[in-house]
Amino acid sequence: MVNSTKLAFHEAIEDIESKLQLKNKKPYDPSKWLSKQVETEGPITTTFARKKSFDNICQTVYKSLKSVFNDEDTTDQKKDEFQLQLHQAVIGNEQARQYFINQITNILRKNNITSDDYPHFYDSLSEAIFQEVYGVSILHKWEKYPESEAAVIRGTELWIDINGQFVKQTESFSSLDEVNRVTRTFMNRTKEAVINEQSPELEIEREDGSRITMIVKPRSRTNYVMFRRFIVKDISLAEQARLGTIRDIDIPLFQALSRTMPNTIFAGRVRSAKSTFMKSMIRERPSEFVVAAMEKHFELRLSDQLKDRLVFEIQAKEGDLHQALPRLLRMEHDYIVIGEIRSLETEAYLQACERGERGAATTYHLTDVEHVVPQITRHILDEFPNRQFDNEQERVARNVDLIITMSTDRDRRRKRVIGVTEVVWDEEQRAYRTVDLIRYSSVTNQYYYSSSISKRLLLLMAEENEEETKALVELLRARENESPMSTYKQIQDNILELILGEE
């Protein structure tokens, strides 16, 4: 680990030296990231003198810190420790980052250097120098929007999701080389991370758990780096109700759905809070239950958010997911969680349903719940083309109990559960059907309910938790009396009649 970190670190040092003209290359020009006007008592124009001044400050600080490597009294062990600490600071370790900011502050004081010429999204000159020389440059601006779920680098442009809409920032990176330097700081923590013309896509996880997706030419017109993070820290159904994802009065209903341990897929479009709601549901299960989780990247962070329970978290490469599952099955567990299913993860999830304990959970990108069974079946056949479609479709329908569908408004500010649907396999007809138990109408802004859970699923639920199964049926019947599913279907028919002009 130390050797790979040292190698990655020295590669980063070469980038920095090139940037700061320490190898007689093009002078560092921060004009692309400095705001055209710095927010003070009045507008301050960024002049060439100001740019040059900041360039000189960066060089002074960098040379002072680099002297650690050239000092004859510094042992190799101390150098390695310094390298590792700087690497940790660059990839997001707050304690390490603060250490270097303090070191930069001391250098500035020692050299009697002061300046107000840094963008308003940095808290200090020291922080600006650290981020521009070693860190993530103007991407740091995203940290000033803690409620923002996403940011995108397109070429040298920075776009930040603000109140559900991507807004292009006035600042930009100085060059594509600068963008590449920043992205390498994220890639350095994963030795398998490679992106080039032959492998033009990459997904990695940042130190704070946020997801990074990179796409480069020729797959894309220009290079893209997309960042997504979870902003909901309170993982509970009560918090989901406060946010409007579900109704307050339906908290006991969803608690019962969780505690009766059906095999569930949490499905929806991008950024519809699938993972957050899945974790909120999992939290409602008994704390003594042992969780076994498998992901391509450690994004769910279940052990961090479920500190009161034992969680086994296993990482496997995409081609190894279904092969790694037997290891997970041999471990003590009460239910299995599979990270988002796309291809081979689908086979791993079905194996978890077939061979593990009941209550398996996963997330899936989906826009139409009616299509989920054949859609998942096609994913399996894509990976295992010699299998028969009908056999795999029956397998999917037999193992998936519920699909909880999520959606979000176009501005992505409001997330909402829009449906709970049972998947039923009909042995006589040799076919599957879907039965809506809960459905939301955007026309009436109301929920509609049905208590028509199949006998098979009710028996399976009762075997897991008889009391919660009774509570679930009673709650659904009560809601059904107030707002029946038949009304929802009539509303849908009326909408079609209105659109088609039928009477």
C-alpha positions as CSV (number, residue, x, y, z in Angstrom):
1,M,0.0,0.0,0.0
2,V,2.8,2.4,0.9
3,N,4.7,1.7,-2.3
4,S,1.7,2.2,-4.5
5,T,0.8,5.4,-2.5
6,K,4.4,6.7,-3.0
7,L,4.3,6.0,-6.7
8,A,0.9,7.8,-7.1
9,F,2.2,10.6,-4.9
10,H,5.3,11.2,-7.0
11,E,3.2,11.2,-10.1
12,A,1.1,13.9,-8.5
13,I,4.2,15.8,-7.6
14,E,5.3,15.8,-11.2
15,D,1.9,17.3,-12.1
16,I,2.3,20.0,-9.5
17,E,5.9,20.9,-10.5
18,S,4.8,21.1,-14.1
19,K,2.0,23.4,-13.1
20,L,4.2,25.7,-11.1
21,Q,6.9,26.1,-13.8
22,L,9.4,24.2,-11.7
23,K,10.5,22.3,-14.8
24,N,10.6,25.3,-17.2
25,K,7.2,24.7,-18.6
26,K,4.3,27.0,-19.2
27,P,3.7,29.3,-16.1
28,Y,0.8,28.5,-13.9
29,D,-2.1,30.7,-14.8
30,P,-5.0,30.8,-12.3
31,S,-7.0,33.1,-14.5
32,K,-9.5,30.4,-15.4
33,W,-10.4,29.6,-11.8
34,L,-10.1,33.0,-10.2
35,S,-13.5,34.8,-10.1
36,K,-13.6,37.7,-12.4
37,Q,-14.8,39.7,-9.3
38,V,-14.0,38.8,-5.8
39,E,-16.8,39.4,-3.3
40,T,-15.6,42.1,-0.9
41,E,-17.0,45.5,-0.1
42,G,-16.8,46.3,-3.8
43,P,-15.8,44.5,-7.0
44,I,-12.1,43.8,-7.5
45,T,-10.9,43.2,-11.0
46,T,-8.5,40.2,-11.4
47,T,-5.5,41.8,-13.1
48,F,-2.3,40.2,-14.4
49,A,-0.5,41.5,-11.4
50,R,-2.9,39.7,-9.1
51,K,-2.6,36.5,-11.0
52,K,1.2,36.7,-10.9
53,S,1.1,37.5,-7.2
54,F,-0.9,34.3,-6.4
55,D,1.3,32.3,-8.7
56,N,4.4,33.4,-6.8
57,I,2.7,32.7,-3.4
58,C,1.9,29.1,-4.6
59,Q,5.5,28.6,-5.7
60,T,6.9,29.9,-2.4
61,V,4.6,27.6,-0.3
62,Y,5.3,24.6,-2.6
63,K,9.1,25.0,-2.4
64,S,8.9,25.2,1.4
65,L,6.9,22.0,1.7
66,K,9.0,20.2,-0.9
67,S,12.1,20.9,1.1
68,V,11.0,18.1,3.4
69,F,12.1,15.7,0.7
70,N,15.4,17.3,0.1
71,D,16.4,17.8,3.8
72,E,19.4,15.6,4.6
73,D,18.2,15.3,8.2
74,T,14.9,13.9,7.2
75,T,14.8,10.0,7.4
76,D,13.2,7.9,4.8
77,Q,10.5,6.9,7.3
78,K,9.7,10.5,7.9
79,K,9.5,11.1,4.2
80,D,7.2,8.2,3.8
81,E,5.0,9.4,6.6
82,F,4.9,12.9,5.0
83,Q,3.9,11.4,1.7
84,L,1.2,9.2,3.1
85,Q,-0.2,12.1,5.1
86,L,-0.3,14.4,2.1
87,H,-1.9,11.7,0.1
88,Q,-4.6,11.3,2.8
89,A,-5.1,15.1,2.8
90,V,-5.6,15.2,-1.0
91,I,-8.2,12.4,-1.1
92,G,-10.3,14.0,1.6
93,N,-9.1,13.1,5.1
94,E,-10.1,16.2,7.1
95,Q,-7.5,15.8,9.8
96,A,-4.7,15.4,7.3
97,R,-6.0,18.3,5.2
98,Q,-6.1,20.6,8.2
99,Y,-2.6,19.7,9.1
100,F,-1.3,20.9,5.7
101,I,-3.4,24.0,5.8
102,N,-1.8,24.8,9.2
103,Q,1.6,24.2,7.7
104,I,0.8,26.5,4.8
105,T,-0.4,29.2,7.2
106,N,2.9,29.0,9.1
107,I,4.9,29.4,5.9
108,L,2.8,32.5,5.0
109,R,3.5,34.0,8.4
110,K,7.1,33.2,8.3
111,N,7.5,34.9,4.9
112,N,5.1,37.8,5.9
113,I,2.8,37.0,3.0
114,T,-0.8,38.2,3.0
115,S,-3.3,38.4,0.1
116,D,-7.1,38.7,-0.5
117,D,-6.8,37.4,-4.0
118,Y,-8.6,34.1,-3.8
119,P,-12.2,33.1,-4.8
120,H,-14.9,33.6,-2.2
121,F,-15.7,29.9,-1.9
122,Y,-12.3,29.3,-0.1
123,D,-12.3,30.1,3.5
124,S,-8.7,31.4,3.6
125,L,-5.6,32.0,1.5
126,S,-4.1,28.9,3.0
127,E,-7.0,26.7,2.0
128,A,-7.0,28.3,-1.5
129,I,-3.3,27.4,-1.9
130,F,-3.7,23.9,-0.7
131,Q,-6.7,23.2,-3.0
132,E,-5.1,24.8,-6.0
133,V,-1.7,23.2,-5.6
134,Y,-2.5,19.8,-4.1
135,G,-6.3,19.4,-3.8
136,V,-9.4,19.5,-6.0
137,S,-9.1,23.1,-7.2
138,I,-12.5,24.8,-8.0
139,L,-14.4,21.6,-7.3
140,H,-14.0,22.6,-3.7
141,K,-16.8,25.1,-4.4
142,W,-19.2,22.1,-4.3
143,E,-18.5,21.7,-0.6
144,K,-20.2,25.1,-0.1
145,Y,-23.5,23.6,-1.1
146,P,-24.1,20.8,1.5
147,E,-27.6,20.3,0.2
148,S,-26.4,19.7,-3.4
149,E,-26.6,16.1,-4.5
150,A,-24.5,16.3,-7.6
151,A,-21.8,18.2,-9.5
152,V,-20.4,17.7,-13.0
153,I,-17.1,18.6,-14.7
154,R,-17.7,18.9,-18.5
155,G,-14.3,19.5,-20.2
156,T,-13.0,22.4,-18.0
157,E,-16.4,23.6,-16.9
158,L,-17.9,23.1,-13.4
159,W,-21.7,22.6,-13.0
160,I,-23.2,22.3,-9.6
161,D,-26.7,21.0,-8.8
162,I,-28.4,23.9,-6.9
163,N,-32.0,23.3,-5.8
164,G,-32.4,20.5,-8.3
165,Q,-31.0,22.4,-11.3
166,F,-27.5,22.2,-12.7
167,V,-26.0,25.7,-12.8
168,K,-22.8,26.5,-14.7
169,Q,-20.2,28.2,-12.5
170,T,-18.4,31.3,-13.5
171,E,-15.1,29.6,-12.6
172,S,-13.5,27.0,-14.7
173,F,-10.4,24.8,-14.5
174,S,-7.3,26.2,-16.1
175,S,-6.9,23.3,-18.5
176,L,-7.8,19.7,-19.2
177,D,-4.4,18.8,-17.6
178,E,-5.6,20.4,-14.4
179,V,-8.9,18.4,-14.5
180,N,-6.8,15.2,-15.1
181,R,-4.6,16.1,-12.1
182,V,-7.7,16.4,-9.9
183,T,-9.3,13.2,-11.1
184,R,-6.1,11.3,-10.4
185,T,-6.3,12.3,-6.8
186,F,-9.5,10.3,-6.6
187,M,-8.1,7.4,-8.6
188,N,-5.0,7.0,-6.5
189,R,-6.9,5.4,-3.7
190,T,-7.9,2.4,-6.0
191,K,-5.0,0.7,-7.7
192,E,-7.3,-1.0,-10.2
193,A,-8.7,2.3,-11.3
194,V,-7.9,2.8,-15.0
195,I,-9.5,5.1,-17.6
196,N,-8.2,5.6,-21.2
197,E,-9.3,5.1,-24.8
198,Q,-9.5,1.4,-24.4
199,S,-11.4,1.6,-21.0
200,P,-13.3,4.9,-21.5
201,E,-15.6,4.5,-18.4
202,L,-14.8,4.3,-14.7
203,E,-16.8,4.3,-11.5
204,I,-15.0,4.9,-8.2
205,E,-15.9,5.9,-4.6
206,R,-14.6,9.0,-3.0
207,E,-13.3,9.0,0.6
208,D,-16.5,10.5,1.9
209,G,-18.6,7.8,0.2
210,S,-19.7,9.9,-2.8
211,R,-19.8,8.3,-6.2
212,I,-17.6,9.4,-9.1
213,T,-18.4,8.4,-12.7
214,M,-15.8,9.3,-15.4
215,I,-16.4,9.0,-19.1
216,V,-13.7,10.1,-21.7
217,K,-13.3,10.2,-25.4
218,P,-14.0,8.4,-27.7
219,R,-17.0,7.2,-25.7
220,S,-18.1,10.8,-25.1
221,R,-17.8,14.0,-27.1
222,T,-15.7,15.6,-24.3
223,N,-14.5,14.3,-21.0
224,Y,-17.1,14.1,-18.2
225,V,-16.7,13.6,-14.4
226,M,-19.9,13.2,-12.5
227,F,-20.2,13.3,-8.7
228,R,-23.1,12.1,-6.6
229,R,-23.4,12.1,-2.8
230,F,-26.0,11.1,-0.2
231,I,-27.2,14.2,1.6
232,V,-29.7,12.6,4.0
233,K,-27.9,11.7,7.2
234,D,-30.8,10.6,9.3
235,I,-31.7,7.2,7.9
236,S,-35.2,6.6,9.3
237,L,-38.8,6.3,8.1
238,A,-39.6,9.3,10.4
239,E,-37.1,11.4,8.4
240,Q,-38.5,10.1,5.1
241,A,-42.0,11.2,6.3
242,R,-40.7,14.6,7.2
243,L,-39.2,15.0,3.8
244,G,-42.5,14.0,2.2
245,T,-41.2,10.7,0.7
246,I,-44.1,8.9,2.5
247,R,-47.0,10.0,4.6
248,D,-46.7,10.2,8.4
249,I,-49.6,7.9,8.9
250,D,-48.0,5.3,6.6
251,I,-44.9,4.9,8.8
252,P,-46.3,1.8,10.6
253,L,-47.3,0.4,7.2
254,F,-43.8,0.6,5.8
255,Q,-42.4,-0.7,9.1
256,A,-44.5,-3.8,8.8
257,L,-43.5,-4.2,5.2
258,S,-39.8,-4.2,6.3
259,R,-40.2,-6.4,9.3
260,T,-42.1,-9.1,7.5
261,M,-38.9,-9.7,5.4
262,P,-40.1,-9.8,1.8
263,N,-37.5,-9.9,-0.9
264,T,-37.7,-6.3,-2.2
265,I,-36.4,-4.3,-5.1
266,F,-36.3,-0.5,-4.6
267,A,-36.7,0.8,-8.1
268,G,-36.9,4.2,-9.7
269,R,-35.2,6.8,-11.9
270,V,-31.8,8.4,-11.2
271,R,-31.6,10.4,-8.0
272,S,-35.0,9.3,-6.8
273,A,-33.6,8.3,-3.3
274,K,-33.7,4.5,-3.9
275,S,-30.7,3.8,-1.8
276,T,-31.7,6.2,1.0
277,F,-35.2,4.7,1.3
278,M,-33.9,1.2,1.2
279,K,-31.6,1.9,4.1
280,S,-34.4,3.6,6.0
281,M,-36.5,0.5,5.6
282,I,-33.6,-1.8,6.6
283,R,-33.1,0.3,9.8
284,E,-36.6,-0.7,10.9
285,R,-35.6,-4.3,11.2
286,P,-34.4,-5.8,14.5
287,S,-31.0,-4.5,15.5
288,E,-29.9,-8.0,16.4
289,F,-30.3,-9.1,12.8
290,V,-26.9,-9.6,11.0
291,V,-26.6,-7.9,7.6
292,A,-24.5,-9.2,4.8
293,A,-23.9,-6.7,2.1
294,M,-22.1,-7.0,-1.3
295,E,-21.3,-4.1,-3.6
296,K,-19.0,-3.2,-6.5
297,H,-18.0,-0.1,-4.5
298,F,-18.6,0.6,-0.9
299,E,-21.3,3.2,-1.5
300,L,-24.1,2.2,0.9
301,R,-21.9,2.6,4.0
302,L,-24.3,0.4,6.1
303,S,-21.9,-0.1,8.9
304,D,-21.5,3.6,9.3
305,Q,-25.2,4.3,9.3
306,L,-26.3,1.2,11.3
307,K,-23.7,1.4,14.1
308,D,-25.9,-0.6,16.5
309,R,-25.8,-3.8,14.4
310,L,-23.3,-6.3,12.9
311,V,-22.8,-5.7,9.2
312,F,-20.5,-7.7,6.9
313,E,-19.6,-5.5,3.9
314,I,-18.0,-7.4,0.9
315,Q,-16.7,-5.8,-2.3
316,A,-16.5,-7.7,-5.5
317,K,-15.7,-6.8,-9.1
318,E,-18.6,-6.8,-11.6
319,G,-17.5,-10.1,-13.2
320,D,-17.0,-11.7,-9.7
321,L,-20.3,-10.7,-8.0
322,H,-22.3,-13.9,-8.5
323,Q,-19.2,-16.0,-7.9
324,A,-18.4,-14.2,-4.6
325,L,-21.9,-14.6,-3.3
326,P,-21.3,-18.2,-1.9
327,R,-18.7,-16.7,0.4
328,L,-21.3,-14.3,1.7
329,L,-23.9,-17.1,2.1
330,R,-21.4,-19.0,4.3
331,M,-21.1,-16.1,6.6
332,E,-23.6,-15.6,9.5
333,H,-26.4,-13.4,8.2
334,D,-30.1,-12.7,8.6
335,Y,-30.6,-11.1,5.2
336,I,-28.5,-10.0,2.3
337,V,-28.2,-6.6,0.6
338,I,-26.9,-6.4,-2.9
339,G,-25.8,-3.0,-4.3
340,E,-27.6,-1.7,-7.3
341,I,-28.3,-4.4,-9.9
342,R,-27.5,-3.8,-13.5
343,S,-26.1,-7.0,-15.1
344,L,-24.3,-9.7,-13.1
345,E,-25.5,-8.2,-9.9
346,T,-28.9,-9.5,-11.0
347,E,-27.7,-13.1,-10.8
348,A,-26.2,-12.4,-7.4
349,Y,-29.4,-10.9,-6.1
350,L,-31.5,-13.9,-7.3
351,Q,-29.0,-16.3,-5.7
352,A,-29.4,-14.3,-2.5
353,C,-33.1,-14.7,-2.7
354,E,-32.9,-18.4,-3.5
355,R,-30.2,-19.5,-1.1
356,G,-30.0,-16.8,1.6
357,E,-32.5,-15.8,4.3
358,R,-35.6,-14.0,3.3
359,G,-35.5,-10.2,3.3
360,A,-33.0,-9.7,0.5
361,A,-32.9,-6.1,-0.7
362,T,-31.4,-4.2,-3.7
363,T,-31.9,-1.1,-5.9
364,Y,-32.6,-0.9,-9.6
365,H,-33.1,1.8,-12.2
366,L,-36.7,1.5,-13.5
367,T,-39.4,3.7,-14.9
368,D,-42.3,1.2,-15.4
369,V,-43.0,-1.4,-12.7
370,E,-45.0,-3.5,-15.2
371,H,-41.8,-4.2,-17.1
372,V,-39.5,-5.2,-14.2
373,V,-39.7,-9.0,-14.5
374,P,-38.9,-9.3,-18.3
375,Q,-36.4,-6.4,-17.9
376,I,-34.5,-8.2,-15.2
377,T,-34.8,-11.5,-17.1
378,R,-33.1,-9.8,-20.1
379,H,-30.2,-8.7,-17.9
380,I,-29.6,-12.3,-16.9
381,L,-29.8,-13.5,-20.5
382,D,-27.3,-10.8,-21.6
383,E,-24.8,-12.5,-19.2
384,F,-25.9,-16.1,-19.7
385,P,-27.2,-16.3,-23.3
386,N,-27.6,-20.1,-23.2
387,R,-30.4,-20.0,-20.6
388,Q,-34.0,-20.1,-21.6
389,F,-36.1,-16.9,-21.3
390,D,-39.2,-18.6,-19.9
391,N,-37.2,-20.4,-17.2
392,E,-35.4,-17.2,-16.0
393,Q,-38.6,-15.2,-16.1
394,E,-40.3,-17.7,-13.8
395,R,-37.2,-17.6,-11.6
396,V,-37.4,-13.8,-11.3
397,A,-41.1,-13.8,-10.6
398,R,-40.8,-16.5,-7.9
399,N,-38.0,-14.8,-6.0
400,V,-39.0,-11.1,-6.1
401,D,-41.8,-10.4,-3.7
402,L,-42.2,-6.6,-3.8
403,I,-41.1,-3.7,-5.9
404,I,-41.1,-0.3,-4.1
405,T,-41.1,2.3,-6.8
406,M,-39.6,5.7,-6.2
407,S,-39.9,8.9,-8.2
408,T,-38.8,12.5,-8.1
409,D,-40.2,15.8,-9.5
410,R,-38.4,17.2,-12.5
411,D,-36.5,19.6,-10.3
412,R,-35.4,16.6,-8.2
413,R,-36.2,18.4,-5.0
414,R,-39.1,16.2,-3.9
415,K,-38.6,12.5,-3.7
416,R,-41.6,10.2,-3.2
417,V,-42.7,6.6,-3.0
418,I,-45.2,6.2,-5.8
419,G,-45.9,2.5,-5.5
420,V,-45.6,-0.8,-3.7
421,T,-46.3,-3.7,-6.1
422,E,-46.3,-7.4,-5.5
423,V,-45.0,-9.8,-8.1
424,V,-47.1,-12.9,-8.2
425,W,-46.2,-16.1,-10.0
426,D,-49.4,-18.0,-11.2
427,E,-48.5,-21.7,-11.3
428,E,-51.7,-22.7,-13.2
429,Q,-51.2,-20.0,-15.9
430,R,-47.4,-20.4,-15.9
431,A,-47.2,-16.6,-16.0
432,Y,-46.6,-13.7,-13.7
433,R,-48.7,-10.7,-12.8
434,T,-48.2,-7.6,-10.8
435,V,-50.6,-6.4,-8.1
436,D,-50.5,-2.8,-6.8
437,L,-50.8,-2.5,-3.0
438,I,-50.0,1.2,-2.9
439,R,-50.1,3.7,-5.7
440,Y,-49.7,7.5,-5.8
441,S,-51.6,9.7,-8.3
442,S,-49.9,12.9,-9.4
443,V,-53.2,14.1,-10.7
444,T,-55.0,14.0,-7.3
445,N,-51.9,14.1,-5.2
446,Q,-53.3,11.2,-3.2
447,Y,-52.3,7.6,-2.3
448,Y,-54.6,4.6,-3.1
449,Y,-54.4,1.2,-1.4
450,S,-55.3,-2.5,-1.8
451,S,-55.1,-5.3,0.7
452,S,-54.9,-8.0,-2.0
453,I,-51.7,-9.6,-1.0
454,S,-51.4,-13.1,-2.3
455,K,-51.9,-16.0,0.2
456,R,-48.4,-17.3,-0.6
457,L,-46.7,-14.0,0.4
458,L,-48.9,-13.6,3.5
459,L,-47.9,-17.1,4.7
460,L,-44.2,-16.3,4.1
461,M,-44.5,-13.0,5.9
462,A,-46.4,-14.6,8.8
463,E,-43.6,-17.2,9.2
464,E,-41.2,-14.3,9.7
465,N,-43.3,-12.1,11.9
466,E,-47.0,-12.9,12.5
467,E,-47.7,-9.8,14.5
468,E,-46.4,-7.4,11.9
469,T,-48.2,-9.4,9.1
470,K,-51.5,-8.9,10.9
471,A,-50.7,-5.2,11.4
472,L,-49.9,-4.8,7.7
473,V,-53.2,-6.4,6.6
474,E,-55.2,-4.3,9.0
475,L,-53.5,-1.1,7.9
476,L,-53.9,-1.8,4.2
477,R,-57.6,-2.6,4.8
478,A,-58.2,0.6,6.7
479,R,-56.5,2.7,4.0
480,E,-58.3,0.7,1.3
481,N,-61.7,1.7,2.8
482,E,-60.7,5.4,2.7
483,S,-58.9,5.4,-0.6
484,P,-59.4,2.2,-2.7
485,M,-57.2,1.1,-5.6
486,S,-60.3,0.9,-7.8
487,T,-60.5,4.7,-7.6
488,Y,-56.9,5.1,-8.8
489,K,-57.7,2.9,-11.8
490,Q,-60.8,4.9,-12.6
491,I,-58.8,8.1,-12.4
492,Q,-56.3,6.6,-14.9
493,D,-59.1,5.7,-17.2
494,N,-60.6,9.2,-17.0
495,I,-57.3,10.7,-17.9
496,L,-57.1,8.6,-21.0
497,E,-60.6,9.5,-22.0
498,L,-59.9,13.2,-21.5
499,I,-56.7,13.0,-23.6
500,L,-58.3,10.9,-26.4
501,G,-61.5,12.9,-26.4
502,E,-63.7,9.9,-25.6
503,E,-67.0,10.0,-23.7
